[in-house]
Amino acid sequence: MHFWKKISALTLTAALTISASSCGSSDENSSNSSTAEDGEEEILAYDSNFTISVDEIAEAMGAGWNLGNQLEANSGGSVNETVWGNPEVTQELITAVADAGFQTIRVPVSYLDTIDDDNGYTIDSTWLDRVEEVVQYCYNEGLYVIINVHGDGYNTIDGSWFLVNGENQDYICEKYEAVWQQIAERFADYDEHLIFESMNEEFDNTYNDPDSEYYANLNTYNQIFVDTVRATGSKNTHRWLLVPGWNTDITYTVGDYGFEMPTDENCDAGESRLMLSVHYYTPWDYCGEEDLKTILWGDYGADLMEKHGFPSMNKVKWGEEDYLDDLFQQLYDEFVANDIPVIIGEYGCIDKSAAYSGFEGQIQGNRAYFNGYVAGKAAELGMIPVYWDNGYNGQYGFGLFNRTTYEQTQPEIIATIIEAVENKDPLAGIDTTVTIETETVTEAHAYIGIQTAIYTFRNAVSDSTYGIDSGYFDTLIKWGADEEIIDTGATFEDATITEDGIYTVNVSGYDFSSDCDSLNMLFVSTDFTYTSDIDVTDVVLKYDDNEIAISDPLVMSEESTGNLYIELINIYNTDLAGLDYSMPTDSFSVTFTITGMDSVLTS
């Protein structure tokens, strides 16, 4: 049981003085927590004399987690902790994160309308109280915690003011200094478990190379931040301070684009107390773009393509392991090797497991591998990775925890990140598997689908307009004048699948050679989920009395349903090998052998 469950942590912290040794400590009075005489675990004294050196900080901070979309949330420039759909932050949530193995929590904070421009830029004390309360939740678990000025610098947010491309830079600098002075004074007595981060993704909201004038403004902000914090005294004279480059972009920070590390002449630690902040969501089409096309990354994704026939369009075209290795090595060479720790303040990839029903586990496994690779490579090079969790679980979410029940929603991803950091192993997730329960059915069916070059067709079973729930599914449709639907008179033979075996589907009774010279599509669609246990082999295409054996058929999940889908001809899929056939006078048929049906059929 944690001590805070019995008595309010905020009431206790001012009175507690703890002297137990902390991992990575460089001060004899430093502490994380200790065990009281009654066996209860006491909380971390926020005002201890704990310090930590440049040689120890990365190891001590370990794997990090973002409390995203909470204290930076706002509506129309009005700060509101729950307006983006998350419940209020509780001690129980922070405890769950700590129990999972994370050692650092980043708390993004927006100030926006809590700042009174007409009263010396005074921050509403109630809001600073809430920020401090959440910081204390982290201290209660012995965690490192990062706070920043987050949404105030977004061009896309109403009421934002902290803009590199703002017209009145004198006003911005004056206000920025006043804001950080108040934050620094509020937390001046907090020990070195608390880290200040100057800003978030500061840029002019264009994705071109940085504007030199605007980049100079950013450098000015970072210097104001350092000088202002140091001038407030107490533990701020040696506190670790975190600064970013342009949009926290690695290339625009390590490259010759204008970034300048601020000076820190008033630091009294006797060594560096500045850190660099960067983010990593590369490639964006895998990490953040909300579609279900690009779902595979790296060696793990390549293995899925080989084993399960995922089409190449599902895999990223760049930004894989070698690209990440090179960028992270540049960070190491320029900063870590020169006693400037680097924090990967945000990284992650959204949930796209809905792309193929039946393969959710494999897609989630690839997510675990990606996140483990980022975290493990960072740790290997002495950097601190902090996963971006926005509290949203489900399709396109970054969430790892349910913020209402405090349960882990992605335990495999969490475990991979923790293992990757602890072992400094980028490949920690290469064998990660995620088990997803699938529904079973008593019988399954396969249906032939076809489309000629002039759009005589039968669509997939799932098609909302012409599929099995319509009146057209058993009709080979041909268009007449004014888009009149004509029944060609062809008949279909579909297959009922009750066990592993050989099955045939066909369409007959129509002279396809009188229609046109080629097909746009020929496929087999089904009404059952495609799982990784199912194997389709010995596919044979027959047209009249001619046969083509297809040794390596494209078997995949239909994007809209996740059902098994066998694609033989598709002029729209340039990755699919063409077949040498001619149009028959009577019929097309497809014969195939299927095994592994016990994974979808009720026994």
C-alpha positions as CSV (number, residue, x, y, z in Angstrom):
1,M,0.0,0.0,0.0
2,H,1.3,3.5,-0.9
3,F,1.3,6.1,1.9
4,W,-0.8,8.5,-0.1
5,K,-3.8,6.1,0.0
6,K,-4.0,6.8,3.8
7,I,-3.2,10.5,4.1
8,S,-3.0,13.4,1.5
9,A,0.4,13.5,0.0
10,L,0.2,17.3,-0.3
11,T,-0.3,17.6,3.4
12,L,2.6,15.4,4.2
13,T,5.4,16.4,1.8
14,A,6.3,19.6,3.6
15,A,6.9,17.7,6.8
16,L,8.6,14.6,5.5
17,T,12.4,14.4,5.5
18,I,13.7,11.2,4.0
19,S,17.3,10.1,3.8
20,A,17.3,6.8,2.0
21,S,19.6,6.4,-1.0
22,S,18.2,6.8,-4.5
23,C,19.4,5.0,-7.7
24,G,21.8,7.3,-9.5
25,S,22.1,9.7,-6.6
26,S,25.2,11.9,-6.4
27,D,24.2,13.5,-3.0
28,E,24.3,11.9,0.4
29,N,20.9,13.3,1.3
30,S,19.2,12.3,-1.9
31,S,16.2,10.0,-1.8
32,N,13.3,8.3,-3.7
33,S,11.4,6.6,-0.9
34,S,12.0,4.7,2.3
35,T,10.0,2.2,4.4
36,A,8.6,3.5,7.6
37,E,8.6,1.6,10.9
38,D,5.0,0.5,10.3
39,G,5.9,-1.1,7.0
40,E,4.2,1.6,4.9
41,E,6.0,3.0,1.9
42,E,6.6,6.7,2.5
43,I,6.5,9.2,-0.3
44,L,9.4,11.1,-1.9
45,A,10.3,14.3,-0.2
46,Y,10.0,16.9,-2.9
47,D,12.4,19.3,-1.1
48,S,15.2,16.8,-0.5
49,N,18.7,17.6,-1.5
50,F,18.7,15.0,-4.2
51,T,20.9,15.7,-7.2
52,I,22.0,13.6,-10.1
53,S,25.0,13.9,-12.4
54,V,25.3,13.9,-16.1
55,D,26.8,10.4,-16.1
56,E,23.8,9.0,-14.2
57,I,20.8,10.8,-15.5
58,A,19.9,8.7,-18.5
59,E,20.1,5.4,-16.6
60,A,18.1,6.8,-13.7
61,M,15.3,8.3,-15.9
62,G,14.9,5.0,-17.7
63,A,11.7,4.6,-19.8
64,G,9.4,7.6,-19.9
65,W,5.7,8.1,-20.5
66,N,3.7,11.2,-21.6
67,L,0.6,12.3,-19.7
68,G,-0.7,13.6,-23.1
69,N,-3.9,15.4,-23.9
70,Q,-4.5,16.4,-20.2
71,L,-3.0,19.6,-18.7
72,E,-2.3,21.0,-22.2
73,A,-6.0,20.4,-23.3
74,N,-8.0,23.4,-24.1
75,S,-11.1,24.6,-26.0
76,G,-10.8,27.9,-27.9
77,G,-7.8,28.8,-25.8
78,S,-9.5,28.1,-22.5
79,V,-7.5,25.5,-20.5
80,N,-9.6,22.5,-19.5
81,E,-8.1,19.2,-18.3
82,T,-11.0,17.0,-19.5
83,V,-12.1,18.8,-22.7
84,W,-10.2,16.4,-25.0
85,G,-12.0,13.4,-23.6
86,N,-9.8,12.2,-20.8
87,P,-11.0,12.1,-17.2
88,E,-9.2,14.1,-14.5
89,V,-5.7,12.9,-13.7
90,T,-5.6,10.9,-10.5
91,Q,-2.9,9.4,-8.2
92,E,-4.2,6.0,-9.2
93,L,-3.3,6.6,-12.9
94,I,0.2,7.7,-12.0
95,T,0.6,4.7,-9.7
96,A,-0.4,2.4,-12.6
97,V,2.2,3.9,-14.9
98,A,4.9,3.6,-12.2
99,D,3.9,0.0,-11.5
100,A,4.2,-0.8,-15.2
101,G,7.9,0.1,-15.0
102,F,8.1,3.6,-16.3
103,Q,10.5,5.8,-14.3
104,T,9.8,9.2,-15.9
105,I,6.5,11.1,-16.7
106,R,6.4,14.1,-19.0
107,V,3.5,16.4,-18.1
108,P,2.7,18.8,-21.0
109,V,1.1,22.0,-19.7
110,S,-0.7,24.8,-21.5
111,Y,-1.3,28.2,-19.8
112,L,-3.2,30.2,-22.4
113,D,-6.2,32.0,-20.8
114,T,-4.8,31.4,-17.3
115,I,-2.3,34.2,-17.9
116,D,-3.6,37.7,-17.1
117,D,-1.9,40.1,-19.6
118,D,-3.4,43.1,-17.8
119,N,-1.8,42.1,-14.5
120,G,1.8,41.5,-15.2
121,Y,1.2,38.3,-17.0
122,T,0.1,36.7,-13.7
123,I,-0.8,33.0,-13.9
124,D,-4.0,31.9,-12.2
125,S,-2.8,30.4,-8.9
126,T,-5.5,27.7,-9.1
127,W,-4.0,26.4,-12.3
128,L,-0.5,26.4,-10.9
129,D,-1.9,24.5,-7.9
130,R,-3.3,21.8,-10.2
131,V,0.0,21.5,-12.0
132,E,1.8,21.1,-8.7
133,E,-0.7,18.5,-7.6
134,V,0.0,16.4,-10.6
135,V,3.7,16.8,-10.2
136,Q,3.3,15.7,-6.6
137,Y,1.4,12.5,-7.8
138,C,4.7,11.7,-9.7
139,Y,6.8,12.4,-6.6
140,N,4.7,10.1,-4.6
141,E,5.8,7.3,-6.8
142,G,9.5,8.3,-6.8
143,L,9.4,9.3,-10.5
144,Y,11.2,11.9,-12.5
145,V,8.8,14.4,-13.9
146,I,9.1,16.9,-16.8
147,I,6.8,20.0,-17.1
148,N,6.8,22.5,-19.9
149,V,5.0,25.3,-21.7
150,H,3.2,23.3,-24.4
151,G,0.1,24.5,-26.3
152,D,0.8,28.2,-26.0
153,G,3.2,27.9,-29.0
154,Y,0.8,26.3,-31.5
155,N,-0.3,28.5,-34.5
156,T,-3.4,26.2,-34.7
157,I,-4.8,27.0,-31.2
158,D,-7.0,29.9,-30.4
159,G,-5.4,32.2,-27.9
160,S,-1.8,31.0,-28.6
161,W,0.7,33.7,-28.1
162,F,4.1,32.1,-27.9
163,L,4.9,32.1,-31.7
164,V,8.3,32.3,-33.4
165,N,6.4,34.0,-36.3
166,G,4.5,36.4,-34.1
167,E,4.6,40.1,-35.0
168,N,5.4,41.5,-31.6
169,Q,8.5,39.6,-30.4
170,D,9.1,42.1,-27.5
171,Y,5.7,41.3,-26.1
172,I,6.3,37.5,-26.5
173,C,9.7,37.6,-24.8
174,E,8.4,39.7,-21.9
175,K,5.4,37.4,-21.4
176,Y,7.5,34.3,-21.7
177,E,10.0,35.5,-19.1
178,A,7.2,36.3,-16.7
179,V,5.6,32.9,-17.2
180,W,8.7,31.0,-16.5
181,Q,9.6,33.1,-13.6
182,Q,6.4,32.2,-11.9
183,I,6.7,28.5,-12.7
184,A,10.3,28.4,-11.5
185,E,9.4,30.2,-8.3
186,R,6.5,27.9,-7.6
187,F,8.8,24.8,-7.9
188,A,12.1,26.3,-6.7
189,D,12.4,24.0,-3.8
190,Y,11.6,20.8,-5.7
191,D,14.7,18.6,-6.1
192,E,16.3,17.3,-9.3
193,H,13.6,14.8,-9.9
194,L,11.7,17.7,-11.5
195,I,12.9,18.9,-14.9
196,F,11.8,22.0,-16.7
197,E,11.3,21.9,-20.5
198,S,11.3,25.3,-22.2
199,M,8.7,24.7,-24.9
200,N,7.1,22.0,-27.1
201,E,7.1,21.8,-30.9
202,E,7.9,25.5,-31.6
203,F,7.9,26.4,-35.3
204,D,5.9,28.5,-37.8
205,N,3.5,25.7,-38.8
206,T,5.1,25.2,-42.2
207,Y,7.0,22.1,-43.0
208,N,9.7,23.7,-45.1
209,D,13.3,24.2,-44.0
210,P,13.3,26.6,-41.0
211,D,13.1,30.4,-41.5
212,S,16.4,31.8,-40.2
213,E,14.7,34.8,-38.5
214,Y,12.2,32.6,-36.8
215,Y,14.9,30.1,-35.7
216,A,16.8,33.0,-34.1
217,N,13.6,33.8,-32.2
218,L,13.5,30.2,-30.9
219,N,17.1,30.4,-29.8
220,T,16.3,33.6,-27.9
221,Y,13.4,31.9,-26.1
222,N,15.7,29.1,-25.0
223,Q,18.2,31.6,-23.6
224,I,15.5,33.6,-21.8
225,F,14.2,30.3,-20.3
226,V,17.6,29.3,-18.9
227,D,18.5,32.7,-17.6
228,T,15.1,33.2,-16.0
229,V,15.0,29.9,-14.2
230,R,18.5,30.2,-12.9
231,A,17.8,33.7,-11.5
232,T,15.0,32.4,-9.2
233,G,17.5,30.7,-7.0
234,S,17.2,27.7,-4.6
235,K,17.4,24.4,-6.5
236,N,16.8,26.1,-9.8
237,T,20.4,27.1,-9.8
238,H,21.3,23.6,-10.6
239,R,18.1,22.0,-11.9
240,W,18.2,20.1,-15.2
241,L,16.7,22.2,-18.0
242,L,15.5,20.8,-21.3
243,V,15.5,22.7,-24.6
244,P,14.4,21.8,-28.2
245,G,15.4,22.9,-31.6
246,W,13.0,23.7,-34.5
247,N,9.8,21.7,-34.1
248,T,11.8,19.2,-32.0
249,D,13.0,17.8,-35.3
250,I,16.2,15.9,-35.2
251,T,17.5,16.9,-38.6
252,Y,16.7,20.6,-38.0
253,T,18.5,20.4,-34.7
254,V,21.7,18.5,-35.6
255,G,22.0,19.9,-39.1
256,D,23.2,23.3,-40.1
257,Y,19.9,25.1,-39.9
258,G,20.5,27.5,-37.1
259,F,20.1,25.8,-33.7
260,E,22.2,27.2,-30.9
261,M,22.4,25.6,-27.5
262,P,21.8,28.3,-24.9
263,T,24.6,29.2,-22.5
264,D,24.3,28.4,-18.8
265,E,26.8,30.6,-17.0
266,N,24.7,30.9,-13.8
267,C,24.4,27.1,-13.2
268,D,26.2,26.2,-10.0
269,A,26.3,22.4,-10.4
270,G,29.9,22.3,-11.6
271,E,28.9,20.4,-14.7
272,S,26.3,20.5,-17.5
273,R,22.7,20.8,-16.5
274,L,21.2,21.3,-20.0
275,M,19.5,18.6,-22.0
276,L,18.2,18.5,-25.6
277,S,14.6,17.6,-26.5
278,V,13.6,16.0,-29.8
279,H,10.6,14.0,-31.0
280,Y,10.4,11.0,-33.3
281,Y,7.4,10.0,-35.4
282,T,9.1,8.8,-38.5
283,P,7.9,7.8,-41.0
284,W,4.7,9.7,-40.4
285,D,2.6,7.6,-42.7
286,Y,3.2,4.7,-40.3
287,C,3.3,6.6,-37.0
288,G,0.6,9.1,-37.3
289,E,-1.3,9.2,-40.6
290,E,-4.9,8.1,-40.0
291,D,-5.4,5.5,-42.7
292,L,-5.2,1.7,-42.7
293,K,-2.8,1.4,-45.6
294,T,0.7,1.8,-44.1
295,I,0.7,-0.7,-41.3
296,L,4.1,-2.5,-41.4
297,W,7.5,-1.3,-40.4
298,G,11.0,-2.6,-40.4
299,D,12.2,-6.2,-40.2
300,Y,9.1,-7.3,-38.3
301,G,6.9,-5.9,-41.1
302,A,9.0,-7.6,-43.8
303,D,8.6,-10.9,-41.9
304,L,4.8,-10.5,-41.9
305,M,4.9,-9.8,-45.6
306,E,6.8,-13.0,-46.2
307,K,4.8,-15.2,-43.9
308,H,1.3,-14.0,-44.5
309,G,1.3,-12.3,-47.9
310,F,0.6,-8.7,-46.8
311,P,0.9,-6.7,-50.0
312,S,3.9,-4.4,-50.4
313,M,1.7,-1.3,-50.3
314,N,1.1,-2.0,-46.6
315,K,4.8,-1.4,-45.8
316,V,6.7,1.8,-45.3
317,K,8.9,2.9,-48.2
318,W,11.6,4.6,-46.0
319,G,12.4,5.5,-42.4
320,E,13.2,2.1,-41.1
321,E,15.9,0.8,-38.8
322,D,18.9,2.1,-40.7
323,Y,17.4,5.6,-41.0
324,L,16.7,5.7,-37.2
325,D,20.1,4.4,-36.4
326,D,21.8,7.1,-38.4
327,L,19.7,10.0,-36.9
328,F,20.2,8.8,-33.3
329,Q,23.9,8.4,-33.9
330,Q,24.0,12.0,-35.0
331,L,22.3,13.0,-31.7
332,Y,24.8,11.0,-29.8
333,D,27.9,12.4,-31.6
334,E,26.8,16.1,-31.3
335,F,25.2,16.1,-27.8
336,V,25.4,13.0,-25.7
337,A,29.1,12.6,-26.3
338,N,29.5,16.3,-25.2
339,D,27.7,15.8,-21.9
340,I,24.4,17.1,-23.1
341,P,21.8,14.4,-22.4
342,V,19.1,13.9,-25.1
343,I,15.4,13.1,-24.3
344,I,13.3,11.7,-27.0
345,G,10.4,13.6,-25.5
346,E,7.7,12.0,-27.7
347,Y,7.6,8.9,-30.0
348,G,5.1,6.3,-30.8
349,C,2.8,5.0,-33.6
350,I,-1.0,4.9,-33.7
351,D,-3.1,1.8,-33.5
352,K,-3.9,0.5,-37.0
353,S,-4.8,-3.1,-36.0
354,A,-8.3,-2.6,-37.6
355,A,-6.7,-2.8,-41.0
356,Y,-7.1,-6.5,-41.3
357,S,-9.4,-8.4,-39.0
358,G,-7.7,-11.6,-37.9
359,F,-4.3,-10.0,-38.1
360,E,-4.8,-7.5,-35.3
361,G,-2.2,-9.4,-33.2
362,Q,0.5,-9.2,-35.8
363,I,-0.1,-5.5,-36.5
364,Q,0.0,-4.8,-32.8
365,G,3.2,-6.9,-32.6
366,N,4.8,-4.7,-35.3
367,R,3.8,-1.6,-33.2
368,A,5.5,-3.2,-30.2
369,Y,8.6,-3.8,-32.3
370,F,8.7,-0.2,-33.5
371,N,8.3,1.3,-30.1
372,G,10.8,-1.1,-28.6
373,Y,13.3,-0.3,-31.4
374,V,13.0,3.5,-30.8
375,A,13.3,3.0,-27.0
376,G,16.1,0.5,-27.1
377,K,18.2,2.4,-29.6
378,A,17.8,5.5,-27.5
379,A,18.8,3.7,-24.3
380,E,21.7,2.0,-26.1
381,L,23.1,5.5,-27.0
382,G,22.5,7.0,-23.5
383,M,19.3,8.8,-24.4
384,I,15.9,8.9,-22.6
385,P,12.8,7.8,-24.5
386,V,9.4,9.1,-23.4
387,Y,6.4,7.4,-25.1
388,W,3.6,9.7,-26.3
389,D,0.3,8.5,-24.8
390,N,-2.8,10.7,-25.6
391,G,-5.2,8.7,-23.5
392,Y,-7.1,7.4,-26.5
393,N,-7.4,3.6,-27.0
394,G,-8.7,2.0,-30.2
395,Q,-8.3,2.8,-33.8
396,Y,-5.7,5.5,-34.4
397,G,-5.0,5.9,-30.6
398,F,-1.7,6.1,-28.9
399,G,-3.1,4.9,-25.5
400,L,-1.3,2.3,-23.4
401,F,-3.5,2.7,-20.3
402,N,-7.3,3.1,-19.7
403,R,-7.3,6.4,-17.7
404,T,-10.6,5.5,-16.0
405,T,-9.9,1.9,-14.9
406,Y,-6.1,2.3,-14.9
407,E,-5.7,-1.0,-16.7
408,Q,-3.0,-1.6,-19.3
409,T,-4.6,-1.7,-22.7
410,Q,-1.4,-2.6,-24.6
411,P,0.6,-4.7,-22.1
412,E,2.8,-6.2,-24.8
413,I,3.9,-2.8,-26.0
414,I,4.6,-1.6,-22.5
415,A,6.6,-4.7,-21.7
416,T,8.6,-4.4,-24.9
417,I,9.5,-0.7,-24.1
418,I,10.5,-1.5,-20.6
419,E,12.6,-4.5,-21.6
420,A,14.2,-2.5,-24.5
421,V,15.3,0.3,-22.2
422,E,16.4,-2.0,-19.3
423,N,18.5,-4.2,-21.6
424,K,19.4,-1.4,-24.1
425,D,18.1,-3.7,-26.8
426,P,16.5,-2.2,-29.9
427,L,15.4,-5.7,-30.9
428,A,13.5,-6.5,-27.8
429,G,10.2,-6.6,-29.7
430,I,11.3,-8.7,-32.7
431,D,9.5,-11.8,-31.3
432,T,6.6,-10.0,-29.6
433,T,3.2,-11.5,-30.3
434,V,-0.1,-10.2,-29.3
435,T,-3.0,-12.6,-28.8
436,I,-6.4,-11.3,-30.0
437,E,-9.5,-13.4,-29.5
438,T,-11.5,-14.1,-32.7
439,E,-15.1,-15.1,-33.2
440,T,-15.9,-18.6,-34.6
441,V,-18.7,-19.7,-37.0
442,T,-20.5,-23.0,-37.7
443,E,-19.9,-22.8,-41.4
444,A,-18.1,-20.5,-43.8
445,H,-18.5,-19.6,-47.5
446,A,-16.4,-18.6,-50.4
447,Y,-17.6,-16.7,-53.5
448,I,-16.1,-15.9,-56.9
449,G,-15.9,-12.2,-57.8
450,I,-15.2,-10.8,-61.2
451,Q,-15.1,-7.6,-63.2
452,T,-14.5,-7.3,-66.9
453,A,-12.8,-4.4,-68.6
454,I,-16.2,-3.0,-69.5
455,Y,-17.5,-3.5,-66.0
456,T,-19.6,-6.6,-66.3
457,F,-19.3,-7.7,-62.7
458,R,-20.1,-9.5,-59.5
459,N,-18.7,-7.6,-56.5
460,A,-17.4,-8.9,-53.2
461,V,-19.8,-10.5,-50.7
462,S,-19.3,-7.5,-48.4
463,D,-20.2,-4.8,-51.0
464,S,-22.9,-2.6,-49.6
465,T,-24.6,-2.0,-52.9
466,Y,-24.2,-5.2,-54.9
467,G,-23.1,-7.7,-52.2
468,I,-24.9,-10.6,-50.5
469,D,-27.4,-8.3,-48.7
470,S,-28.5,-6.8,-52.0
471,G,-30.8,-8.3,-54.7
472,Y,-27.9,-8.4,-57.2
473,F,-25.4,-10.8,-55.6
474,D,-26.4,-13.8,-57.7
475,T,-26.5,-11.8,-60.9
476,L,-23.6,-11.3,-63.3
477,I,-24.5,-7.6,-64.0
478,K,-24.0,-5.9,-67.3
479,W,-24.8,-2.2,-67.9
480,G,-27.4,-1.2,-70.5
481,A,-28.5,2.2,-71.8
482,D,-29.0,4.9,-69.1
483,E,-27.2,2.6,-66.6
484,E,-29.8,0.0,-66.8
485,I,-28.8,-3.2,-65.0
486,I,-28.9,-6.2,-67.2
487,D,-28.8,-9.8,-66.0
488,T,-26.4,-11.7,-68.3
489,G,-27.9,-15.0,-67.3
490,A,-24.7,-16.4,-65.9
491,T,-24.9,-18.6,-62.8
492,F,-22.5,-18.9,-59.8
493,E,-21.3,-21.9,-57.9
494,D,-20.1,-20.9,-54.4
495,A,-18.5,-23.0,-51.7
496,T,-19.6,-24.0,-48.2
497,I,-16.6,-24.7,-46.1
498,T,-17.1,-26.9,-43.1
499,E,-13.5,-28.3,-42.7
500,D,-10.1,-28.2,-44.2
501,G,-10.1,-29.4,-47.9
502,I,-10.3,-28.6,-51.6
503,Y,-13.0,-26.2,-52.8
504,T,-14.1,-24.7,-56.1
505,V,-16.0,-21.5,-57.0
506,N,-17.1,-20.5,-60.5
507,V,-19.2,-18.4,-62.8
508,S,-20.5,-20.0,-66.0
509,G,-23.1,-19.6,-68.7
510,Y,-21.8,-16.5,-70.3
511,D,-19.5,-15.8,-73.3
512,F,-16.9,-13.6,-71.8
513,S,-15.0,-13.4,-75.1
514,S,-18.0,-11.5,-76.6
515,D,-17.7,-8.9,-73.8
516,C,-14.1,-7.7,-74.1
517,D,-10.5,-8.9,-74.2
518,S,-9.5,-8.8,-70.5
519,L,-10.5,-8.7,-66.9
520,N,-10.0,-5.8,-64.4
521,M,-10.4,-8.2,-61.4
522,L,-10.9,-11.8,-60.5
523,F,-10.9,-12.9,-56.9
524,V,-12.4,-15.1,-54.2
525,S,-14.1,-13.3,-51.3
526,T,-15.4,-15.0,-48.1
527,D,-17.6,-14.4,-45.1
528,F,-15.1,-15.5,-42.4
529,T,-12.2,-13.8,-40.7
530,Y,-8.8,-14.4,-42.0
531,T,-6.4,-15.5,-39.2
532,S,-2.7,-16.3,-39.3
533,D,-3.6,-20.0,-38.8
534,I,-5.3,-20.3,-42.2
535,D,-3.2,-21.4,-45.2
536,V,-4.4,-21.3,-48.8
537,T,-2.4,-23.4,-51.4
538,D,-2.7,-25.2,-54.7
539,V,-4.8,-22.4,-56.3
540,V,-5.8,-23.2,-59.9
541,L,-7.6,-20.8,-62.3
542,K,-9.6,-22.5,-65.0
543,Y,-11.1,-20.7,-68.0
544,D,-13.1,-23.1,-70.2
545,D,-10.7,-26.0,-70.6
546,N,-7.5,-24.1,-69.8
547,E,-5.8,-24.1,-66.5
548,I,-3.2,-21.9,-64.7
549,A,-1.6,-23.1,-61.5
550,I,-0.8,-20.2,-59.2
551,S,2.0,-21.2,-56.9
552,D,2.1,-18.1,-54.8
553,P,-1.4,-16.7,-54.5
554,L,-2.1,-13.3,-52.9
555,V,-4.1,-14.2,-49.8
556,M,-4.9,-11.4,-47.5
557,S,-7.6,-9.8,-45.3
558,E,-10.2,-7.7,-47.1
559,E,-9.6,-4.1,-45.9
560,S,-13.3,-3.4,-45.1
561,T,-14.1,-6.6,-43.2
562,G,-10.9,-8.4,-42.4
563,N,-12.3,-11.5,-44.1
564,L,-10.1,-13.9,-46.2
565,Y,-9.7,-12.7,-49.7
566,I,-7.8,-14.4,-52.6
567,E,-6.8,-12.0,-55.4
568,L,-5.8,-13.5,-58.8
569,I,-6.2,-10.5,-61.2
570,N,-6.3,-6.9,-60.2
571,I,-5.2,-4.2,-62.7
572,Y,-5.4,-1.6,-59.9
573,N,-2.8,-3.5,-57.8
574,T,0.5,-2.9,-59.5
575,D,2.3,-5.3,-57.1
576,L,0.2,-8.3,-58.3
577,A,1.9,-10.4,-60.9
578,G,-0.1,-10.6,-64.2
579,L,-1.5,-13.8,-65.6
580,D,-1.4,-15.0,-69.2
581,Y,-5.0,-16.0,-70.0
582,S,-7.7,-15.4,-72.6
583,M,-11.4,-14.7,-72.2
584,P,-13.4,-17.9,-72.1
585,T,-16.7,-18.6,-74.0
586,D,-18.4,-20.1,-70.9
587,S,-16.8,-20.0,-67.5
588,F,-14.1,-19.0,-65.0
589,S,-13.5,-21.2,-61.9
590,V,-11.0,-21.1,-59.0
591,T,-10.0,-24.2,-57.1
592,F,-8.0,-24.0,-53.9
593,T,-6.9,-26.0,-50.9
594,I,-7.5,-24.4,-47.5
595,T,-6.2,-25.6,-44.1
596,G,-6.4,-24.1,-40.6
597,M,-10.2,-23.7,-40.6
598,D,-10.5,-24.9,-37.1
599,S,-9.3,-21.4,-36.1
600,V,-12.7,-19.9,-37.4
601,L,-15.1,-22.9,-37.3
602,T,-16.9,-23.9,-34.1
603,S,-16.0,-27.5,-33.3
